[in-house]
C-alpha cells in the first residue's frame, strides 16, 4: 500500500472512530431501546422560580441571546439541535418567532396537533421524544438535545439520569414567581462555568453551567456515559476536560473562567 493510500485509510478510520464515539456519547441504551441524553436550559431565581402568570417575570434580552446561541450552536455544520418543550411553552412563543429557527422543535403533547409546520414534530411524552431522537433519521441529523420548558417538563427532567448538563440563567434579584422547579441535585451536578454578576433592566443575574458527575467515597468524580462511569480523580481545578466535550462550544471553552469565589453556588 502506497503512503497516500495508507494516510487516507488512517484518516477514514479516525473519522469513523470519532463518529462512533459521538454516537455513543449522546445515545444511552436502556435494554434494547436507544434513548438520547439531553441538556436543560432554564432561567430561574435562587428559589428556582421560573415564571409568573404563565410568563417570564423579567425582561433580559441578553438571556434570550444566550439561549439562542447555546441551543443553536452545533459541532457539525450539517446538523442541527433539537429543543424539547411542552405545549404551553410552544404557545407562549410569539407566532412570528416559531418554530424556533435552525432547530428541530419537539412539542410534547398528547392531544394538540401542529399541522403544516416545517421543522416541528410532536410527541406524547419525554421518553418517547428521546427514543424518537435516538432513531433514524434524527440520530444522524440532530447534534444536541435541549429541554427548554415549561414547568412540568423541567420538573421531570432537571435531575434526570439522562441529563448531561444544566445551563441556568441565575436571577439574583428578588422576583415574585408562582411556578417553581426542583433545586439542582449537587450530589449529581457540579459547576463547570459561572459568569460574573451582570445587570440588565434592574435585574441582577449570571450564567451558570453544571455538569452531571458522580461523587464516590474515594473522592473520585466520574462522568456518566453509556450507562457507565469514566472515573477521574477530582481536585480543586475541576474535571478531566475531554470527558465534557459534549457541552456547547461556547460553554466548553469557558471552563477556565469558572470563578467559585465570585458568589456562592447553592
C-alpha positions in Angstrom: 0.0 0.0 0.0 1.4 3.4 -1.0 1.9 6.1 1.6 -1.0 8.2 0.3 -3.4 5.3 0.4 -2.2 4.5 3.9 -2.8 8.0 5.1 -6.3 8.1 3.5 -7.2 4.9 5.2 -5.9 6.1 8.6 -7.9 9.3 8.3 -11.0 7.4 7.4 -10.6 5.1 10.4 -10.0 8.1 12.7 -13.2 9.7 11.4 -15.2 6.5 11.9 -13.9 6.3 15.5 -14.9 9.9 16.2 -18.4 9.4 14.8 -18.8 6.2 16.8 -17.6 7.9 19.9 -20.0 10.8 19.4 -22.9 8.4 18.7 -22.2 6.5 21.9 -21.8 9.7 24.0 -25.2 11.1 23.0 -27.2 7.9 23.0 -27.7 5.9 26.1 -29.2 2.4 25.8 -31.7 1.1 28.2 -32.1 -2.6 27.5 -32.7 -2.8 23.7 -34.3 0.7 23.4 -31.9 3.5 22.4 -32.6 6.8 24.1 -31.0 10.3 23.8 -29.4 12.2 26.6 -30.2 15.9 26.9 -29.2 19.2 28.4 -31.5 21.6 30.3 -31.6 25.4 29.6 -33.6 27.5 32.1 -33.7 30.9 33.8 -34.6 30.7 37.5 -34.4 32.6 40.7 -32.5 31.5 43.8 -35.5 29.5 45.0 -36.0 28.1 41.5 -38.9 30.3 40.4 -39.3 30.3 36.6 -42.5 32.2 35.9 -45.4 34.3 36.9 -48.9 34.1 35.4 -47.5 31.9 32.6 -44.9 34.5 31.6 -41.3 35.4 32.4 -41.3 37.9 35.2 -38.2 39.6 33.9 -37.0 41.1 30.7 -33.5 40.1 29.8 -32.5 40.4 26.1 -29.1 39.1 27.0 -30.6 35.9 28.3 -32.6 35.5 25.1 -29.4 36.0 23.1 -27.6 33.4 25.3 -30.5 31.0 24.9 -30.4 31.3 21.1 -26.6 30.8 21.0 -26.5 27.8 23.3 -29.4 26.0 21.6 -28.4 26.8 18.0 -24.6 26.0 18.0 -23.5 22.6 16.7 -20.3 20.8 16.4 -21.2 19.7 12.9 -22.4 22.4 10.4 -24.7 19.9 8.6 -26.6 19.1 11.7 -29.0 21.0 13.9 -30.0 20.7 17.6 -33.4 19.8 18.9 -35.4 21.8 21.5 -38.0 19.9 23.6 -40.8 21.9 25.1 -44.4 21.5 26.4 -47.5 22.7 24.5 -47.8 25.8 26.8 -44.2 26.8 26.1 -44.8 26.4 22.4 -47.9 28.6 22.5 -46.1 31.2 24.6 -43.6 31.8 21.8 -44.8 34.7 19.6 -46.1 33.3 16.3 -43.6 35.3 14.3 -40.8 33.5 16.1 -42.0 30.0 16.0 -40.9 27.4 15.2 -37.6 28.5 16.7 -35.4 28.7 13.6 -32.4 26.5 12.9 -33.6 23.9 15.5 -35.9 20.9 15.4 -38.9 21.9 17.6 -40.2 18.9 19.5 -43.5 19.8 21.2 -44.7 17.4 24.0 -48.4 17.0 23.9 -50.9 14.1 23.8 -53.9 16.0 22.3 -52.6 19.0 20.4 -51.7 18.8 16.8 -49.4 21.2 14.9 -50.1 21.0 11.2 -48.1 22.0 8.2 -45.2 23.4 10.3 -41.7 22.7 8.9 -39.1 21.6 11.5 -41.8 20.7 14.1 -42.7 17.3 15.5 -45.0 16.3 18.4 -44.6 13.5 20.9 -46.7 12.3 23.7 -44.0 12.1 26.4 -40.4 12.9 27.2 -39.4 9.3 26.9 -41.0 8.8 23.5 -39.3 12.0 22.3 -35.9 10.9 23.4 -36.4 7.5 21.9 -37.5 9.1 18.6 -34.4 11.3 18.5 -32.2 8.2 19.0 -33.5 6.6 15.8 -33.1 7.4 12.1 -33.2 9.9 10.7 -32.8 12.0 13.8 -29.8 10.1 15.2 -27.9 11.3 12.2 -29.3 14.8 11.8 -29.5 16.0 15.4 -26.4 17.1 17.3 -27.6 18.0 20.8 -30.9 17.9 22.6 -32.1 20.7 24.9 -35.0 20.7 27.2 -36.4 24.3 27.5 -39.7 24.1 29.5 -42.2 24.5 30.8 -42.6 23.8 34.5 -43.8 20.2 34.4 -41.3 19.2 31.7 -38.5 20.7 33.7 -39.7 19.1 36.9 -39.4 15.7 35.2 -36.1 16.3 33.5 -33.9 18.6 35.6 -32.1 16.0 37.7 -32.9 13.1 35.5 -30.3 10.3 34.8 -30.2 11.3 31.1 -29.5 15.0 31.9 -25.9 15.7 30.9 -25.8 19.4 31.9 -27.9 22.2 33.2 -27.4 25.8 31.9 -29.0 28.2 34.3 -29.5 32.0 34.0 -29.5 32.6 37.7 -31.7 35.5 38.6 -30.1 37.1 41.7 -32.7 39.9 42.2 -35.8 39.0 44.2 -38.7 38.4 41.8 -42.2 37.1 42.6 -42.9 33.8 40.9 -45.8 31.3 41.0 -44.1 28.5 39.1 -41.2 26.6 40.6 -38.9 23.7 39.7 -36.8 21.4 42.0 -33.4 22.5 43.2 -30.4 21.2 41.4 -29.1 18.0 43.0 -25.5 18.9 43.8 -24.6 15.3 44.6 -25.1 14.7 40.9 -24.2 18.1 39.3 -21.1 20.2 39.8 -20.4 23.7 38.5 -18.5 24.0 35.2 -18.7 27.7 34.4 -20.0 30.8 36.1 -20.1 34.2 34.6 -19.5 37.5 36.5 -22.6 39.1 38.0 -24.4 41.1 35.3 -27.2 43.7 35.5 -29.9 44.4 32.9 -33.2 46.3 33.3 -32.6 46.4 37.0 -32.2 42.6 37.3 -29.0 41.1 38.6 -28.2 37.7 37.0 -25.4 35.4 36.0 -24.9 32.4 33.7 -24.0 29.1 35.4 -23.5 25.7 33.9 -23.5 22.5 35.9 -22.3 19.1 34.5 -23.5 15.6 35.5 -20.9 13.8 37.6 -20.8 11.2 40.4 -19.0 11.6 43.7 -17.7 8.3 45.0 -16.5 7.5 48.5 -12.8 7.8 47.5 -13.3 11.4 46.2 -13.4 10.4 42.6 -15.5 12.4 40.2 -17.0 10.3 37.4 -18.5 11.3 34.0 -21.6 9.3 33.2 -21.7 8.0 29.7 -23.4 5.0 28.1 -24.7 3.9 31.4 -21.1 3.6 32.7 -18.8 5.9 34.5 -15.3 7.0 33.4 -13.6 7.7 36.7 -11.2 10.6 37.1 -9.6 12.0 40.3 -11.2 15.2 41.5 -9.2 18.2 42.6 -9.6 21.9 43.2 -9.1 22.6 39.5 -12.1 20.5 38.4 -12.5 17.8 35.9 -10.9 15.8 33.1 -12.0 18.2 30.4 -12.2 16.0 27.4 -15.0 14.0 29.1 -17.2 17.0 28.8 -16.7 17.9 25.2 -20.4 17.3 24.6 -21.0 20.8 26.0 -21.9 23.6 23.7 -18.6 25.0 22.4 -19.3 28.5 23.9 -19.5 26.8 27.4 -16.9 24.1 27.0 -14.2 26.7 26.2 -15.1 28.8 29.3 -14.1 26.1 31.8 -11.0 28.2 32.9 -13.3 31.1 33.6 -15.2 29.4 36.4 -15.0 31.8 39.4 -16.0 29.8 42.6 -15.3 32.7 44.9 -17.3 35.3 43.0 -20.5 34.1 44.6 -21.8 31.1 46.4 -23.5 28.5 44.3 -26.1 26.6 46.2 
